Amino acid sequence: MKPLHVICAVVGGAIAGAAVGLLCAPEKGSETRRKIARVLREKGICLKKDKMEELVDEIEEQLENI
């Protein structure tokens, strides 16, 4: 297996795992999104609410296609 394929598999697995964890979380979605936004702001990334909704929708679509 090529190293690039291994790296892509690891990154893809991490993203999928994070998405499943977020979608299966016991907290309300709004609370989870608020926490995600706070962490992103601490890292210097600012997402508005509509962008966060788009991100959640995209993750949800990816999980449905698996």
Biopython code that builds the backbone (N, CA, C, O; Angstrom):
import numpy as np
from Bio.PDB.StructureBuilder import StructureBuilder

atoms = [
    (1, "MET", "N", (0.836, -1.167, 0.000)),
    (1, "MET", "CA", (0.000, 0.000, 0.000)),
    (1, "MET", "C", (0.891, 1.244, 0.000)),
    (1, "MET", "O", (1.890, 1.302, 0.718)),
    (2, "LYS", "N", (0.530, 2.210, -0.790)),
    (2, "LYS", "CA", (1.303, 3.441, -0.868)),
    (2, "LYS", "C", (1.105, 4.265, 0.402)),
    (2, "LYS", "O", (0.029, 4.245, 0.999)),
    (3, "PRO", "N", (2.139, 4.983, 0.810)),
    (3, "PRO", "CA", (2.026, 5.805, 2.028)),
    (3, "PRO", "C", (0.891, 6.823, 1.958)),
    (3, "PRO", "O", (0.257, 7.117, 2.972)),
    (4, "LEU", "N", (0.635, 7.355, 0.782)),
    (4, "LEU", "CA", (-0.438, 8.332, 0.638)),
    (4, "LEU", "C", (-1.790, 7.703, 0.942)),
    (4, "LEU", "O", (-2.646, 8.336, 1.559)),
    (5, "HIS", "N", (-1.984, 6.462, 0.513)),
    (5, "HIS", "CA", (-3.243, 5.761, 0.783)),
    (5, "HIS", "C", (-3.419, 5.522, 2.284)),
    (5, "HIS", "O", (-4.527, 5.631, 2.810)),
    (6, "VAL", "N", (-2.347, 5.206, 2.951)),
    (6, "VAL", "CA", (-2.404, 4.973, 4.395)),
    (6, "VAL", "C", (-2.767, 6.266, 5.111)),
    (6, "VAL", "O", (-3.612, 6.269, 6.006)),
    (7, "ILE", "N", (-2.135, 7.353, 4.721)),
    (7, "ILE", "CA", (-2.422, 8.649, 5.340)),
    (7, "ILE", "C", (-3.876, 9.040, 5.094)),
    (7, "ILE", "O", (-4.559, 9.493, 6.013)),
    (8, "CYS", "N", (-4.348, 8.870, 3.874)),
    (8, "CYS", "CA", (-5.744, 9.208, 3.552)),
    (8, "CYS", "C", (-6.711, 8.339, 4.363)),
    (8, "CYS", "O", (-7.738, 8.827, 4.834)),
    (9, "ALA", "N", (-6.385, 7.064, 4.525)),
    (9, "ALA", "CA", (-7.241, 6.168, 5.299)),
    (9, "ALA", "C", (-7.293, 6.592, 6.763)),
    (9, "ALA", "O", (-8.360, 6.573, 7.375)),
    (10, "VAL", "N", (-6.164, 6.971, 7.321)),
    (10, "VAL", "CA", (-6.123, 7.399, 8.721)),
    (10, "VAL", "C", (-6.912, 8.692, 8.905)),
    (10, "VAL", "O", (-7.706, 8.805, 9.840)),
    (11, "VAL", "N", (-6.704, 9.652, 8.034)),
    (11, "VAL", "CA", (-7.415, 10.925, 8.136)),
    (11, "VAL", "C", (-8.916, 10.709, 7.932)),
    (11, "VAL", "O", (-9.732, 11.258, 8.672)),
    (12, "GLY", "N", (-9.269, 9.921, 6.942)),
    (12, "GLY", "CA", (-10.684, 9.630, 6.692)),
    (12, "GLY", "C", (-11.333, 8.927, 7.871)),
    (12, "GLY", "O", (-12.467, 9.238, 8.236)),
    (13, "GLY", "N", (-10.620, 7.982, 8.468)),
    (13, "GLY", "CA", (-11.142, 7.280, 9.634)),
    (13, "GLY", "C", (-11.331, 8.206, 10.822)),
    (13, "GLY", "O", (-12.311, 8.093, 11.558)),
    (14, "ALA", "N", (-10.394, 9.118, 11.006)),
    (14, "ALA", "CA", (-10.504, 10.077, 12.112)),
    (14, "ALA", "C", (-11.703, 10.999, 11.915)),
    (14, "ALA", "O", (-12.436, 11.282, 12.862)),
    (15, "ILE", "N", (-11.898, 11.461, 10.695)),
    (15, "ILE", "CA", (-13.035, 12.338, 10.405)),
    (15, "ILE", "C", (-14.349, 11.593, 10.597)),
    (15, "ILE", "O", (-15.283, 12.123, 11.200)),
    (16, "ALA", "N", (-14.424, 10.368, 10.089)),
    (16, "ALA", "CA", (-15.641, 9.574, 10.234)),
    (16, "ALA", "C", (-15.925, 9.286, 11.707)),
    (16, "ALA", "O", (-17.075, 9.361, 12.141)),
    (17, "GLY", "N", (-14.899, 8.961, 12.470)),
    (17, "GLY", "CA", (-15.083, 8.703, 13.894)),
    (17, "GLY", "C", (-15.564, 9.926, 14.642)),
    (17, "GLY", "O", (-16.436, 9.828, 15.506)),
    (18, "ALA", "N", (-15.008, 11.065, 14.319)),
    (18, "ALA", "CA", (-15.442, 12.306, 14.960)),
    (18, "ALA", "C", (-16.892, 12.623, 14.604)),
    (18, "ALA", "O", (-17.668, 13.055, 15.456)),
    (19, "ALA", "N", (-17.244, 12.405, 13.352)),
    (19, "ALA", "CA", (-18.615, 12.683, 12.908)),
    (19, "ALA", "C", (-19.611, 11.777, 13.622)),
    (19, "ALA", "O", (-20.654, 12.240, 14.083)),
    (20, "VAL", "N", (-19.295, 10.498, 13.713)),
    (20, "VAL", "CA", (-20.188, 9.567, 14.405)),
    (20, "VAL", "C", (-20.308, 9.959, 15.873)),
    (20, "VAL", "O", (-21.401, 9.936, 16.437)),
    (21, "GLY", "N", (-19.205, 10.312, 16.481)),
    (21, "GLY", "CA", (-19.235, 10.736, 17.874)),
    (21, "GLY", "C", (-20.103, 11.960, 18.085)),
    (21, "GLY", "O", (-20.840, 12.045, 19.068)),
    (22, "LEU", "N", (-20.018, 12.899, 17.175)),
    (22, "LEU", "CA", (-20.836, 14.106, 17.298)),
    (22, "LEU", "C", (-22.314, 13.808, 17.108)),
    (22, "LEU", "O", (-23.159, 14.327, 17.837)),
    (23, "LEU", "N", (-22.621, 12.974, 16.131)),
    (23, "LEU", "CA", (-24.020, 12.688, 15.837)),
    (23, "LEU", "C", (-24.666, 11.781, 16.872)),
    (23, "LEU", "O", (-25.886, 11.810, 17.034)),
    (24, "CYS", "N", (-23.891, 10.992, 17.564)),
    (24, "CYS", "CA", (-24.424, 10.080, 18.580)),
    (24, "CYS", "C", (-24.253, 10.622, 19.992)),
    (24, "CYS", "O", (-24.506, 9.916, 20.967)),
    (25, "ALA", "N", (-23.831, 11.854, 20.099)),
    (25, "ALA", "CA", (-23.570, 12.460, 21.410)),
    (25, "ALA", "C", (-24.875, 12.597, 22.194)),
    (25, "ALA", "O", (-25.933, 12.820, 21.605)),
    (26, "PRO", "N", (-24.804, 12.464, 23.511)),
    (26, "PRO", "CA", (-26.010, 12.550, 24.336)),
    (26, "PRO", "C", (-26.525, 13.977, 24.542)),
    (26, "PRO", "O", (-27.638, 14.164, 25.033)),
    (27, "GLU", "N", (-25.732, 14.977, 24.174)),
    (27, "GLU", "CA", (-26.152, 16.360, 24.365)),
    (27, "GLU", "C", (-27.014, 16.833, 23.200)),
    (27, "GLU", "O", (-27.032, 16.226, 22.129)),
    (28, "LYS", "N", (-27.723, 17.926, 23.437)),
    (28, "LYS", "CA", (-28.502, 18.536, 22.367)),
    (28, "LYS", "C", (-27.558, 19.026, 21.275)),
    (28, "LYS", "O", (-26.415, 19.393, 21.549)),
    (29, "GLY", "N", (-28.037, 19.030, 20.056)),
    (29, "GLY", "CA", (-27.230, 19.483, 18.932)),
    (29, "GLY", "C", (-26.757, 20.918, 19.078)),
    (29, "GLY", "O", (-25.622, 21.238, 18.725)),
    (30, "SER", "N", (-27.615, 21.780, 19.594)),
    (30, "SER", "CA", (-27.237, 23.186, 19.744)),
    (30, "SER", "C", (-26.087, 23.335, 20.738)),
    (30, "SER", "O", (-25.194, 24.157, 20.537)),
    (31, "GLU", "N", (-26.108, 22.537, 21.814)),
    (31, "GLU", "CA", (-25.025, 22.594, 22.796)),
    (31, "GLU", "C", (-23.726, 22.071, 22.189)),
    (31, "GLU", "O", (-22.655, 22.635, 22.413)),
    (32, "THR", "N", (-23.828, 21.001, 21.427)),
    (32, "THR", "CA", (-22.640, 20.429, 20.777)),
    (32, "THR", "C", (-22.051, 21.422, 19.782)),
    (32, "THR", "O", (-20.835, 21.611, 19.739)),
    (33, "ARG", "N", (-22.909, 22.059, 18.981)),
    (33, "ARG", "CA", (-22.429, 23.050, 18.017)),
    (33, "ARG", "C", (-21.773, 24.230, 18.723)),
    (33, "ARG", "O", (-20.775, 24.768, 18.243)),
    (34, "ARG", "N", (-22.331, 24.631, 19.860)),
    (34, "ARG", "CA", (-21.751, 25.739, 20.624)),
    (34, "ARG", "C", (-20.346, 25.368, 21.111)),
    (34, "ARG", "O", (-19.427, 26.187, 21.059)),
    (35, "LYS", "N", (-20.192, 24.152, 21.574)),
    (35, "LYS", "CA", (-18.875, 23.695, 22.043)),
    (35, "LYS", "C", (-17.876, 23.622, 20.885)),
    (35, "LYS", "O", (-16.720, 24.025, 21.022)),
    (36, "ILE", "N", (-18.337, 23.103, 19.747)),
    (36, "ILE", "CA", (-17.458, 23.014, 18.575)),
    (36, "ILE", "C", (-17.026, 24.416, 18.153)),
    (36, "ILE", "O", (-15.850, 24.649, 17.875)),
    (37, "ALA", "N", (-17.972, 25.343, 18.105)),
    (37, "ALA", "CA", (-17.658, 26.716, 17.707)),
    (37, "ALA", "C", (-16.659, 27.338, 18.672)),
    (37, "ALA", "O", (-15.752, 28.051, 18.243)),
    (38, "ARG", "N", (-16.810, 27.076, 19.987)),
    (38, "ARG", "CA", (-15.882, 27.625, 20.972)),
    (38, "ARG", "C", (-14.466, 27.104, 20.737)),
    (38, "ARG", "O", (-13.503, 27.871, 20.759)),
    (39, "VAL", "N", (-14.346, 25.780, 20.511)),
    (39, "VAL", "CA", (-13.028, 25.185, 20.272)),
    (39, "VAL", "C", (-12.410, 25.761, 19.003)),
    (39, "VAL", "O", (-11.220, 26.075, 18.979)),
    (40, "LEU", "N", (-13.213, 25.900, 17.948)),
    (40, "LEU", "CA", (-12.699, 26.459, 16.699)),
    (40, "LEU", "C", (-12.250, 27.901, 16.886)),
    (40, "LEU", "O", (-11.219, 28.305, 16.347)),
    (41, "ARG", "N", (-13.025, 28.690, 17.654)),
    (41, "ARG", "CA", (-12.634, 30.085, 17.914)),
    (41, "ARG", "C", (-11.314, 30.143, 18.670)),
    (41, "ARG", "O", (-10.477, 31.005, 18.400)),
    (42, "GLU", "N", (-11.126, 29.225, 19.619)),
    (42, "GLU", "CA", (-9.873, 29.192, 20.372)),
    (42, "GLU", "C", (-8.685, 28.910, 19.447)),
    (42, "GLU", "O", (-7.562, 29.333, 19.722)),
    (43, "LYS", "N", (-8.942, 28.196, 18.355)),
    (43, "LYS", "CA", (-7.891, 27.874, 17.394)),
    (43, "LYS", "C", (-7.792, 28.921, 16.289)),
    (43, "LYS", "O", (-6.979, 28.783, 15.375)),
    (44, "GLY", "N", (-8.614, 29.966, 16.369)),
    (44, "GLY", "CA", (-8.537, 31.048, 15.407)),
    (44, "GLY", "C", (-9.429, 30.869, 14.190)),
    (44, "GLY", "O", (-9.291, 31.602, 13.211)),
    (45, "ILE", "N", (-10.343, 29.906, 14.237)),
    (45, "ILE", "CA", (-11.266, 29.660, 13.128)),
    (45, "ILE", "C", (-12.647, 30.138, 13.555)),
    (45, "ILE", "O", (-13.161, 29.714, 14.590)),
    (46, "CYS", "N", (-13.243, 31.012, 12.769)),
    (46, "CYS", "CA", (-14.553, 31.554, 13.121)),
    (46, "CYS", "C", (-15.607, 31.077, 12.123)),
    (46, "CYS", "O", (-15.548, 31.406, 10.939)),
    (47, "LEU", "N", (-16.569, 30.299, 12.615)),
    (47, "LEU", "CA", (-17.677, 29.833, 11.781)),
    (47, "LEU", "C", (-18.965, 30.471, 12.283)),
    (47, "LEU", "O", (-19.248, 30.463, 13.481)),
    (48, "LYS", "N", (-19.733, 31.018, 11.364)),
    (48, "LYS", "CA", (-21.033, 31.549, 11.730)),
    (48, "LYS", "C", (-22.014, 30.381, 11.828)),
    (48, "LYS", "O", (-21.722, 29.277, 11.369)),
    (49, "LYS", "N", (-23.171, 30.633, 12.425)),
    (49, "LYS", "CA", (-24.137, 29.562, 12.664)),
    (49, "LYS", "C", (-24.539, 28.864, 11.370)),
    (49, "LYS", "O", (-24.662, 27.640, 11.352)),
    (50, "ASP", "N", (-24.745, 29.610, 10.290)),
    (50, "ASP", "CA", (-25.157, 28.985, 9.037)),
    (50, "ASP", "C", (-24.046, 28.095, 8.478)),
    (50, "ASP", "O", (-24.329, 27.054, 7.886)),
    (51, "LYS", "N", (-22.792, 28.494, 8.660)),
    (51, "LYS", "CA", (-21.674, 27.663, 8.204)),
    (51, "LYS", "C", (-21.577, 26.393, 9.041)),
    (51, "LYS", "O", (-21.265, 25.325, 8.515)),
    (52, "MET", "N", (-21.843, 26.503, 10.345)),
    (52, "MET", "CA", (-21.828, 25.338, 11.217)),
    (52, "MET", "C", (-22.922, 24.357, 10.791)),
    (52, "MET", "O", (-22.704, 23.145, 10.766)),
    (53, "GLU", "N", (-24.092, 24.888, 10.460)),
    (53, "GLU", "CA", (-25.190, 24.031, 10.004)),
    (53, "GLU", "C", (-24.797, 23.308, 8.712)),
    (53, "GLU", "O", (-25.101, 22.127, 8.544)),
    (54, "GLU", "N", (-24.126, 24.011, 7.808)),
    (54, "GLU", "CA", (-23.673, 23.387, 6.566)),
    (54, "GLU", "C", (-22.681, 22.268, 6.857)),
    (54, "GLU", "O", (-22.733, 21.208, 6.234)),
    (55, "LEU", "N", (-21.782, 22.505, 7.801)),
    (55, "LEU", "CA", (-20.797, 21.496, 8.175)),
    (55, "LEU", "C", (-21.483, 20.263, 8.743)),
    (55, "LEU", "O", (-21.133, 19.140, 8.380)),
    (56, "VAL", "N", (-22.447, 20.453, 9.623)),
    (56, "VAL", "CA", (-23.189, 19.331, 10.210)),
    (56, "VAL", "C", (-23.943, 18.570, 9.122)),
    (56, "VAL", "O", (-23.939, 17.339, 9.112)),
    (57, "ASP", "N", (-24.585, 19.289, 8.214)),
    (57, "ASP", "CA", (-25.312, 18.639, 7.125)),
    (57, "ASP", "C", (-24.378, 17.822, 6.234)),
    (57, "ASP", "O", (-24.721, 16.717, 5.813)),
    (58, "GLU", "N", (-23.203, 18.367, 5.953)),
    (58, "GLU", "CA", (-22.236, 17.660, 5.115)),
    (58, "GLU", "C", (-21.760, 16.376, 5.792)),
    (58, "GLU", "O", (-21.643, 15.336, 5.144)),
    (59, "ILE", "N", (-21.489, 16.447, 7.081)),
    (59, "ILE", "CA", (-21.060, 15.258, 7.822)),
    (59, "ILE", "C", (-22.175, 14.220, 7.830)),
    (59, "ILE", "O", (-21.923, 13.028, 7.654)),
    (60, "GLU", "N", (-23.389, 14.669, 8.033)),
    (60, "GLU", "CA", (-24.532, 13.759, 8.057)),
    (60, "GLU", "C", (-24.703, 13.058, 6.712)),
    (60, "GLU", "O", (-24.960, 11.855, 6.671)),
    (61, "GLU", "N", (-24.564, 13.795, 5.615)),
    (61, "GLU", "CA", (-24.662, 13.205, 4.279)),
    (61, "GLU", "C", (-23.582, 12.158, 4.058)),
    (61, "GLU", "O", (-23.848, 11.096, 3.497)),
    (62, "GLN", "N", (-22.362, 12.456, 4.498)),
    (62, "GLN", "CA", (-21.258, 11.515, 4.347)),
    (62, "GLN", "C", (-21.537, 10.216, 5.104)),
    (62, "GLN", "O", (-21.238, 9.127, 4.614)),
    (63, "LEU", "N", (-22.107, 10.339, 6.288)),
    (63, "LEU", "CA", (-22.424, 9.143, 7.081)),
    (63, "LEU", "C", (-23.533, 8.318, 6.442)),
    (63, "LEU", "O", (-23.512, 7.090, 6.521)),
    (64, "GLU", "N", (-24.491, 8.971, 5.816)),
    (64, "GLU", "CA", (-25.566, 8.249, 5.148)),
    (64, "GLU", "C", (-25.058, 7.479, 3.937)),
    (64, "GLU", "O", (-25.629, 6.452, 3.568)),
    (65, "ASN", "N", (-23.996, 7.964, 3.320)),
    (65, "ASN", "CA", (-23.445, 7.313, 2.125)),
    (65, "ASN", "C", (-22.543, 6.124, 2.452)),
    (65, "ASN", "O", (-22.141, 5.387, 1.552)),
    (66, "ILE", "N", (-22.228, 5.934, 3.716)),
    (66, "ILE", "CA", (-21.340, 4.833, 4.107)),
    (66, "ILE", "C", (-22.081, 3.532, 4.122)),
    (66, "ILE", "O", (-21.497, 2.493, 4.427)),
]
sb = StructureBuilder()
sb.init_structure("model")
sb.init_model(0)
sb.init_chain("A")
sb.init_seg("    ")
for serial, (resi, resn, name, xyz) in enumerate(atoms, 1):
    if name == "N":
        sb.init_residue(resn, " ", resi, " ")
    sb.init_atom(name, np.array(xyz, "f"), 0.0, 1.0, " ", f" {name:<3s}", serial, name[0])
structure = sb.get_structure()
